[in-house]
Amino acid sequence: MAPFAAMPMELRIVVWYLVSLAATVGCFWVCEKLVLRLFPGRWSQIELAWLRIVTVIVSLKFVLAVFEYQAYDTLAAFIVFLGLWAIVQNRSFVSGALLALAAAIKATPLVFLPYLVVKRRFVAAAIFVVVFVGLWLLPDAYSALTGMYPHYTENWLRQIVSPALAHEQTDATFWKTWMGANILNHSFRGTVARMVVGTAAEIYGQSILYTLCAVYVAFVGLLMLRTARRDDFVAVDGSILAISMLMLSPMTSRYHYILLVLPYMTVIGLAVRDRSLRVAAVVTMALSFILGTATSNDIAGHFLTEWSYQHNFLVLSALVLLAFLAFVVLRGDVRQMIAAYRVRQTIIDETA
C-alpha cells in the first residue's frame, strides 16, 4: 500500500476501486481458464454463456461485499487463482512465488504449500518457502533499516495468532473474542461457537473445534492425494482448497467468500459439460445458492439474514459445494465399490 501514501485521499479511493475492479475481472478470467482446462476441447458459445452468466449471478453477492468493505480479498483471490494457473502451465517459479505472495498478505493461502508437496512440485514448494519468508520479514527489515522499531511480526503474533490459537485463555473466554460466537464469523470456529455457547458442551468447545478441523484436514488431504497426478483437476483441487481457506480460518467474513468464484464456476462447468453429473451439479448449485445468497440479502430482510447466519447457512453453502467436489474426486472409487458389491451379490445368488 506504500504507493498510496503520496496520493490525495480522493485519488486513493479511485485507484483502489480500479484495482478492485481489475482484480474482480481477473478472478473470473483465470477461473474460466482453469475450468476450461478441466474439460479440454471446443466449448460452444452457448456453453460459455451459461458458464459465465450463471457464475456472475451466483457470485455477485460476494463480489459486491468486497467493494462494500473496500477489502483486498478479491486481489488476494486473484493472486491465488493466478498461482493455480501457473501450476497448470508447469511454471514452478511463478506458481510458488504467486502463492507465497498471497500467503504473505493473507495467511490462509498457506494451505497451498502442502498441496505443492503432494503434487510433487518440489521446486515450486521451495520457491514458495523462500519468497514467503522474504516477504514476511520485509516489513520488519525495512523498519530496522530506517531506524524504527521492528514491530510487524510481533504485532501479528500478539493480535492475530495468539487469539486465534486461544493461548493463555481459559475455556470460559475462548469463545468471547471477535473470532467467537459472532454471527458474522462464517468459519468452523464461528460455527462451533454458535452451536456450543450457552450449552453444556461449551466447556468442550476447543476439543470439538480442533477435532472437527483435524477430521476435515484429513479428509481434504485424502482428496488431494487422489488427484495428485492429475493436472487437469487443478480447478477441482483449487476449489476444495479455497473452501478450506474459508472453513479453517479463525475469522471468515462474508466478503471472504469471494473465493467461491472458483468452486461455483467449477460446479457450473461440470453441469454444462458432464451429462452424468448434470442433475447432481444443478441441485448442488441451487442448494448452495439458497443457503448462501437467497436467505441472506436485502430482499430476504434483516430477520431472515440474521437467522440464516445464526444457523450457519453460509458455512453450509460452502460445504455443499465441497461434498459435490469430493464426490467428483472419489466417484471412480465409488463405482468400483458398487461394481464389486454387485459381483459379490451375483456370486452369492448363484451359490444359493
C-alpha positions in Angstrom: 0.0 0.0 0.0 3.1 2.3 0.1 2.3 3.9 -3.3 -1.0 5.2 -1.9 0.8 7.3 0.8 1.7 10.0 -1.7 -1.8 10.2 -3.2 -4.7 12.6 -2.1 -7.5 10.7 -0.4 -9.9 11.1 -3.4 -7.3 9.6 -5.7 -6.6 6.7 -3.4 -10.3 5.8 -3.4 -10.5 5.9 -7.2 -7.3 4.0 -7.7 -8.2 1.3 -5.2 -11.6 0.8 -6.8 -9.9 0.4 -10.2 -7.6 -2.2 -8.7 -10.5 -4.0 -7.1 -12.4 -3.9 -10.4 -9.5 -5.2 -12.4 -8.9 -8.0 -9.8 -12.6 -9.0 -10.0 -12.5 -9.3 -13.8 -9.2 -11.2 -13.4 -10.7 -13.7 -11.0 -13.4 -14.6 -13.4 -11.0 -14.8 -16.3 -8.5 -17.1 -14.6 -11.2 -19.3 -13.1 -12.7 -19.7 -16.6 -9.3 -20.8 -17.9 -8.9 -23.3 -15.1 -12.4 -24.8 -15.7 -11.9 -25.0 -19.5 -8.7 -27.0 -18.7 -10.9 -29.4 -16.8 -12.8 -30.1 -20.0 -10.5 -29.7 -22.9 -12.0 -29.4 -26.3 -14.2 -26.8 -28.0 -16.8 -25.1 -25.9 -19.7 -23.7 -27.8 -20.8 -20.1 -27.4 -23.9 -21.2 -25.6 -21.9 -23.3 -23.1 -19.6 -20.4 -22.4 -22.5 -18.1 -21.9 -24.1 -20.5 -19.4 -20.7 -20.8 -17.6 -20.1 -17.0 -17.4 -23.6 -15.7 -16.7 -24.6 -18.2 -14.0 -21.3 -17.8 -12.3 -21.7 -14.0 -12.2 -25.2 -14.3 -10.9 -24.4 -16.7 -8.0 -21.1 -14.8 -7.1 -22.5 -11.3 -7.3 -23.3 -11.0 -3.6 -19.7 -11.7 -2.5 -18.2 -9.6 -5.3 -20.2 -6.6 -4.1 -19.4 -7.4 -0.4 -15.7 -6.9 -1.1 -16.4 -3.5 -2.7 -18.7 -2.6 0.1 -15.9 -3.1 2.7 -13.2 -1.9 0.3 -11.3 -5.1 1.3 -8.4 -6.6 -0.5 -9.7 -10.1 -0.6 -10.5 -10.1 -4.4 -6.9 -9.1 -5.1 -5.7 -11.9 -2.8 -8.0 -14.4 -4.5 -6.8 -13.3 -8.0 -3.2 -13.9 -6.9 -4.2 -17.4 -5.7 -6.0 -18.2 -8.9 -3.0 -17.0 -11.0 -0.8 -19.3 -8.9 -3.1 -22.2 -9.7 -3.0 -21.3 -13.4 0.8 -21.2 -13.2 0.7 -24.8 -11.8 -1.3 -25.9 -14.9 1.3 -24.2 -17.1 4.2 -26.0 -15.2 5.8 -22.7 -14.3 7.3 -23.7 -10.9 8.9 -20.4 -10.0 5.8 -18.3 -10.9 3.3 -20.6 -9.1 5.4 -20.8 -6.0 6.1 -17.1 -5.9 2.4 -16.1 -6.5 1.0 -18.4 -3.9 3.7 -17.2 -1.4 2.7 -13.6 -2.2 -0.9 -14.5 -1.4 0.1 -16.2 1.8 2.3 -13.3 2.9 -0.6 -10.8 2.6 -3.3 -13.2 3.9 -2.2 -16.3 5.9 -4.8 -18.8 4.8 -3.2 -19.5 1.4 -0.6 -21.3 3.4 -2.8 -24.4 2.7 -1.2 -24.4 -0.8 2.3 -25.2 0.5 1.4 -28.8 1.4 -0.6 -29.0 -1.8 2.5 -28.3 -3.8 4.3 -31.0 -2.0 1.5 -33.5 -2.6 1.6 -32.5 -6.3 5.3 -33.2 -6.3 6.0 -29.7 -7.3 9.1 -29.6 -5.1 10.7 -26.7 -6.9 7.5 -24.6 -6.6 7.3 -25.5 -2.9 10.9 -24.5 -2.3 10.3 -21.2 -4.1 7.1 -20.7 -2.0 9.1 -21.0 1.2 11.9 -18.7 0.1 9.6 -16.0 -1.2 7.2 -16.2 1.7 10.0 -15.9 4.3 11.5 -13.0 2.4 8.2 -11.1 2.1 7.3 -12.0 5.7 10.5 -10.4 7.0 10.5 -7.4 4.6 8.4 -5.0 6.8 10.5 -5.6 9.9 13.7 -5.4 7.8 12.5 -2.0 6.4 11.7 -0.7 9.9 15.1 -1.8 11.2 17.0 -0.2 8.3 15.1 3.1 8.7 15.8 3.2 12.5 12.3 2.3 13.5 11.3 -0.5 16.0 10.6 -3.8 14.1 7.1 -4.5 15.2 5.2 -6.1 12.4 5.8 -9.8 13.3 5.4 -9.1 17.0 2.0 -7.3 16.5 0.8 -10.1 14.2 1.7 -12.8 16.7 0.1 -10.9 19.6 -3.0 -9.6 17.9 -3.9 -12.4 15.5 -2.1 -15.7 16.2 -2.4 -15.7 19.9 -6.2 -15.1 20.0 -6.7 -17.5 17.1 -5.0 -20.3 19.0 -6.5 -19.2 22.3 -3.2 -19.1 24.0 -3.4 -18.1 27.7 -7.1 -18.2 27.6 -9.5 -20.4 29.6 -12.4 -22.3 28.1 -14.7 -19.6 29.6 -13.1 -16.9 27.5 -12.2 -18.9 24.4 -15.5 -18.0 22.6 -15.7 -14.4 23.8 -13.2 -12.9 21.3 -14.0 -11.3 18.0 -13.5 -14.8 16.4 -16.0 -16.5 18.7 -19.8 -16.8 18.5 -20.1 -13.7 16.4 -22.8 -14.3 13.8 -20.6 -12.6 11.2 -17.9 -15.3 11.6 -18.6 -17.9 8.9 -15.8 -20.3 9.6 -15.6 -23.6 11.6 -14.8 -21.6 14.7 -17.8 -19.4 14.4 -20.0 -22.5 13.6 -18.8 -24.5 16.6 -19.1 -21.4 18.8 -22.7 -20.7 17.9 -23.5 -24.4 18.5 -22.0 -24.8 21.9 -22.2 -21.4 23.6 -24.8 -21.5 26.3 -25.0 -25.3 26.3 -23.4 -27.9 28.5 -20.9 -28.6 25.6 -19.3 -25.2 25.9 -16.6 -26.4 28.2 -15.6 -28.9 25.4 -15.6 -26.2 22.7 -11.9 -26.2 22.0 -11.8 -30.0 21.8 -14.8 -30.1 19.4 -13.3 -27.4 17.2 -9.9 -29.0 17.0 -11.4 -32.4 16.3 -13.6 -31.1 13.6 -10.6 -29.3 12.0 -8.4 -32.4 12.2 -11.1 -34.6 10.6 -11.6 -32.0 7.9 -7.9 -31.7 7.1 -7.5 -35.5 6.9 -10.4 -35.7 4.5 -9.1 -32.9 2.3 -5.7 -34.5 2.4 -7.2 -37.7 1.1 -8.8 -35.9 -1.8 -5.6 -34.1 -2.7 -3.7 -37.5 -2.7 -6.4 -38.9 -5.1 -5.8 -36.1 -7.6 -2.0 -35.7 -7.1 -1.1 -36.8 -10.6 -4.0 -35.1 -12.4 -3.0 -31.6 -13.6 -6.4 -31.3 -15.4 -8.0 -31.4 -11.9 -6.3 -28.2 -10.6 -9.7 -26.4 -10.8 -11.2 -29.0 -8.5 -8.2 -29.0 -6.2 -8.2 -25.2 -6.1 -11.9 -25.2 -5.4 -11.5 -27.6 -2.4 -8.6 -25.6 -1.0 -10.4 -22.3 -1.5 -13.3 -23.7 0.6 -10.7 -24.9 3.1 -9.3 -21.4 3.5 -12.8 -20.2 4.5 -13.5 -23.1 6.9 -10.2 -23.2 8.7 -9.6 -19.5 9.2 -10.2 -18.2 12.7 -12.4 -15.5 11.3 -14.2 -15.6 8.0 -16.4 -12.7 7.0 -19.0 -12.6 4.2 -16.7 -10.8 1.8 -14.1 -13.5 2.2 -16.5 -15.8 0.3 -15.3 -14.2 -2.9 -13.1 -17.3 -3.1 -16.2 -19.3 -4.0 -16.0 -17.9 -7.6 -13.7 -20.9 -8.5 -15.9 -23.6 -6.8 -19.0 -22.0 -8.3 -17.6 -21.9 -11.8 -16.2 -25.5 -11.5 -19.5 -26.9 -10.5 -21.3 -25.0 -13.2 -18.7 -26.2 -15.7 -19.4 -29.8 -14.6 -23.1 -29.2 -15.1 -22.6 -27.9 -18.6 -20.1 -30.5 -19.9 -20.7 -33.7 -17.9 -24.1 -35.1 -18.5 -23.6 -37.8 -15.9 -23.2 -35.2 -13.2 -25.6 -32.6 -14.6 -28.5 -33.2 -12.2 -26.3 -33.5 -9.2 -24.4 -30.3 -10.1 -27.5 -28.3 -10.7 -29.0 -29.4 -7.4 -25.7 -28.6 -5.6 -25.6 -25.1 -7.1 -29.3 -24.5 -6.3 -28.9 -25.6 -2.7 -25.7 -23.6 -2.2 -27.2 -20.5 -3.7 -30.3 -20.8 -1.5 -28.2 -21.3 1.6 -25.5 -18.7 0.8 -27.4 -15.9 -1.0 -31.2 -16.2 -1.2 -31.6 -16.4 2.6 -29.2 -13.5 3.4 -29.6 -10.3 1.5 -31.5 -7.1 1.4 -34.5 -8.7 -0.2 -34.6 -11.5 2.3 -34.7 -9.0 5.1 -32.9 -8.3 8.4 -34.5 -11.1 10.4 -34.0 -13.9 7.9 -30.5 -12.8 7.2 -29.5 -12.9 10.9 -31.4 -16.2 11.4 -29.5 -17.8 8.5 -26.2 -16.6 9.9 -27.0 -17.8 13.3 -27.8 -21.3 11.9 -24.6 -21.4 9.8 -26.3 -21.3 6.3 -23.3 -19.6 4.7 -20.9 -22.3 6.0 -23.3 -25.0 4.8 -23.5 -23.4 1.4 -19.7 -23.9 1.0 -19.8 -27.4 2.5 -22.5 -28.4 0.0 -20.0 -27.5 -2.8 -17.3 -29.4 -1.0 -19.4 -32.5 -0.8 -20.1 -32.5 -4.5 -16.5 -31.9 -5.4 -15.4 -34.7 -3.1 -17.8 -37.0 -5.0 -16.3 -35.9 -8.3 -12.8 -36.8 -7.0 -13.9 -40.1 -5.4 -16.6 -41.3 -7.9 -14.2 -43.7 -9.5 -13.7 -45.4 -6.2 -17.5 -45.4 -5.6 -18.1 -47.0 -8.9 -15.5 -49.7 -8.1 -17.2 -50.3 -4.8 -20.6 -50.6 -6.4 -19.2 -53.0 -9.1 -17.5 -55.1 -6.5 -20.7 -55.3 -4.4 -22.7 -56.4 -7.5 -20.2 -59.1 -8.3 -20.3 -60.4 -4.7 -24.1 -60.4 -4.8 -24.1 -62.3 -8.1 -21.8 -64.9 -6.7 -23.9 -65.2 -3.5 -27.1 -65.6 -5.6 -25.5 -68.2 -7.9 -24.2 -70.3 -5.0 -27.6 -70.0 -3.2 
